[in-house]
């Protein structure tokens, strides 16, 4: 069975360097996070490889195609357009050299929204990219701010999804919620992969809904990793606490999630979560993902093979839903 995975990262050194000062400010023990033996460090040498070494790992573990996404957080406006264009050209070369093994999400200069819209159009129209991944807030602001409408408008017009990925929360949130009385390294993991940036992404998406983004763009599709960043487990509560007569929205939260969101496991290969999400959001809205190379490809095939799902439903999660959403060739 073909296995297509959606949250598979790579890093461009220039982009990483440009965003590093802000990351260091927001994450108190950023350097310590990558010490050997810490979580998510075993394969970090593969972050910069989007060629033979990465494909060899995919082959060992039964991964057919990765959708590449460049890690891009807090890129300053003065350098963002040039650096993202170069990074997207690099990813495009990898896709051209290995068209059956890679597809790509565009990385965007979100601090310059008009340029970001133009770059998304270039990436989809000229380079054949299949969407974009956006990591967290830009300048502390969610994507529903009016300045970011060129990005939303472009994604909607191009009919490509936005993968809304976690990033560190703003400093005030990080310090008040995750910092007090904790060691720097524990605080850092707590505000990032342990909890904080998943909550931050859930709030980001819910903010988009409440601000009416999906009423303005009812066909716009988002992808949320980590089993939907908590939201599937709270859909009943959201609709109970914020009904339509209060929100003045066109639809309920459950309807927006059903119609405008795909979710992925991001390597959290848990059968109980799979069963709940299939029952809650439906098998047609779930796509496999590993979160490579922070997590390994080893579990992606067994996760589906060992599931309670029918062969037809396994195929949907393995590749069918991705093929339809992204226009991938089977």
N, C-alpha and C positions, 0 to 999 in steps of 0.2 A: 504493500500500500504506500502511495506517495504521502510523505509527511512534509507539510509546509508550516514553518514557524515564523511568527511575526515580530517578536521583540528581541531582535538579535543585534547586539551593539558592536560598533567599532569606534575608534577614536582617531581624530585628526590632530596631530601635535600642535599645530598653530591655534586651532580652536580651543583645545584644552588649556594651552598657556594663556590665552587671552581671557578666559573665564576664571582662571585659577585664583586670582586675588579675591573675587567675590565669594567663591566657594570656601576659601580659607577663613573669611570673615564669618560666614554663616555656620561653619562646621568646626567646632573648637579643636577637635583632635583629628583633622582630616588626614594628616600624614600618618598617624598611628593606625588608621583604619586598614591600611594596606600592608600591615606587618604580616610576615608569614605565619600561617596558622589561624588568622582571623577569618571570619566568614567571607565568602565570595572572593577569595584571593587566589585560588588554586590555578586558575587559567588566565590570569590577567595578561600574560604575555601574548595571548591571542587577540587582544583588543585591537592591535594595530595591523593585524593580518586579515586581509580580505582576499586571500588567494589560496595557495596550495595547502598551507598548514591548517587553515580553517576547514577547507573542503575535506581534508584527510580525517579530521575529527568528525565531521558530518557523516562521512562514509562509514566510520567505525560504529556509528550509533544509529544509522538508518534514517538520517535526515536528508530529504530530497532537495529542498529549497529553503534558504533563509531570506527573509526580507530584512535587508541591512538598514540600520538606523545609526547615524552619527551622534555621539554624545555631545550635546551642545547646550550648556547652561550659562546664563548670565553673560552673553557675548556683548561687549560694548558696541554702541551704535556706530562709532567712527570706523570700526574695522569689520563689523558684521557682514555687510554685503559682499565684500571681496573674499573674506575667509569662507563664507558658506558657499559661494559660487565655486571656489577651488575644491572644497570638500565634495560637493555634489559631482563635480567633474571626475574626481577620483573614484567615487562610488559607481559612476556611470561606466568607467573603464572596466571595473570589476564585473559589472553585469554584462557588458559586451563580451568580455573574455570567457565568461561562464554563464551563458544565458539560461541554462536549465537549473543552475544551482543558486543563483542570486537574483533577487529583485531589490528595489530600494525605495525607502521613504526619503523625501527631501528634507534636508536640514535648512532652516529658514532664519534670516536676520530679523527676528521678531521685534527687536528694538527699533527697526525702521519698517513699519508695517507696509507702506506702499512698495518698497523694494522687496519685502517678503512675498507679497502677492505676485509681483512680477517674477520672482525666482521660482515660486511654485508653478506658475504657468510655463516657464522655461523647462523646468524639470519634468513635468508631465508631458508637455507638448513636444519637446525636442529630445529629451533624454529617456522618455518612456517610464518614468517613475510612477509609483502606484499610490501615492499619498504623501503625507508628511507626519513626522513625529515632532511634537512640541513638549519640551520638558519644563513644566512648572510655570510660574508667573514670569512676567517680563517687567522689570522696573517696579516690582512689587504689585503689579496689577494683573487681574484676571483677563482672559480673552474677551469677556463681554464688554470691556471698555470700548467706547466708540472708536478710538484710534486704531483698534485692531480689526475693524470691519473689513479692510481690504484682504486680510488673510481668510476670514470666514467666507467672504463673497467669492474669492477665487476657488476655494475648496468646493463650495457648493456648485459653482458654474462648471467646474471640471469634473464633478461627480466623483471625487476621491475623498477618502476618509482622513480624519485627523486622529492620530494616536496620541492621546493625552497621557503623558508619562510623568511620574513623580520627579520632584526636585526638592532640595532643602527648603523648609519654610522660611519666611522672613525672620530676621534676627530677633525682633521683639517676641514673635510667637515661639521661636526656638528656645529662647532664654526663659520665658515665663512658663512654658508647658513642659519642657524637656531638660532644662539645665540645672535648676536649683537643687543643691545638695548632692549632685551626682558627679562622679568622676568625669573628666572630659571625654574619655573614650566611650563610656557607657552612655553619656548624654548624646554623643554623636550617633551611635547606633540607634538609640531610642528615637531621635528626631528624624532619622533616615529610614533605613529598611526595616527596623524593628517595629515602627508604628507611624511616626510623624508624617513621612511624606506620602503614605497611603491616605491618611486622613486629609492631608492637604489637597491631594488630587480629587478625592471625593467632594470636598468643598468646592473646588474649582469647577467641576462638572455641574454640581447642583446650582452654583452661582450662574452658570451659563443658562440653565433651564429657567431659573427664577427671573433672570433678566430678559427673558423672551427671545433668546437667540434662536431656539428651535421653533418658535412661531414665525420668526422672520425667514428662517431657512428650514422649512419642515422636512426637506429631504436630506439635510446634511447628516453625515454619519460620523460617529466617534468610536474609537476603540479604547477600552479601559482594561489594563492588565490586572494581575493579582486578584482574579475572580471579581472584577468590577469595582475594586477599591472600596470594599465594604457595602456599596450601595444595594446590591441585590438582597442583602439580609435585612434591609430597612425600608423596602418599598412600601410595605403596609403602613409602617409608622409615618413615613413621609406624607402619604396621601391622607392619613388620619389627622395629622397635625397641621398640614397646610393644604386644605381642600381648595378646589378651584374657585369657590366664591371669595376666598381670601387672596389667592395668587393672581386671579384674573387671567390665567393662562388658558390656552386652547384645549389642553389635554391634562391628564393626571401624570404624576411621576412615573407610574407603572407603564403608561402608554408611551411616554417619551423613551423610556428605557427599552421597551419592546420594539419600538419603531426606529430608533436612532442610535442604538448602541450595540456594538459587538464586545464580548468580553473574552479574555484569554487567561490561562492559569499562570503565566510567567514562571513556569517551573515549579509552582506549588502543586505538585501532582498528588492531590489528596482526593480519594474516591468519595468521601462524604461531601466535600465541597462540590465535586462534579455532579453528584446526584441532586443536591439542592439546587444548583444553578440550572441544570437541565429542567427540573420541575418548575423553576421560578421564571427563567427568561427564555427557555426553549433551546433545543439542540441546534436550531438554525442560526443562533446568535452566539455560538461559541467557536473559537478558533484556537488551535494549538499554539503554544509559544513556550520558549525555554528561558529567556532572559540570559542568553549566552553572551559572553563567557563568564559572567558572574556566577551562573549556575551551569552545570554540565548537560550535554545532550543525552546522557545515558538513560534518563527516565522517560523520554518523550514517546517512544514506541510502546514500551511496556505499560505505561499509564493507560493508553487506549486498549491495548490487547487484554489487559486484566480487568477492564471495566465491565459493568453489567449491560452496556449498550449493545444494540444490534449492530451487525456489520454495516448496515446502511448508515446508521447514526455515527458510528466510528469514522466512516469515510467522510462524513460531513465535517466533523471536527478536524480530522487529519488534513484535509485539503479542499473539500468541496465548498465550504463556506468562504474560505480564502479565495478560491478561484473565482467565485461569483462577485465578491466584494471588490477584489483587486484586478479582475480581468486577466488572471493568469492562465496561461495555456496548460491544459492537462496533458 
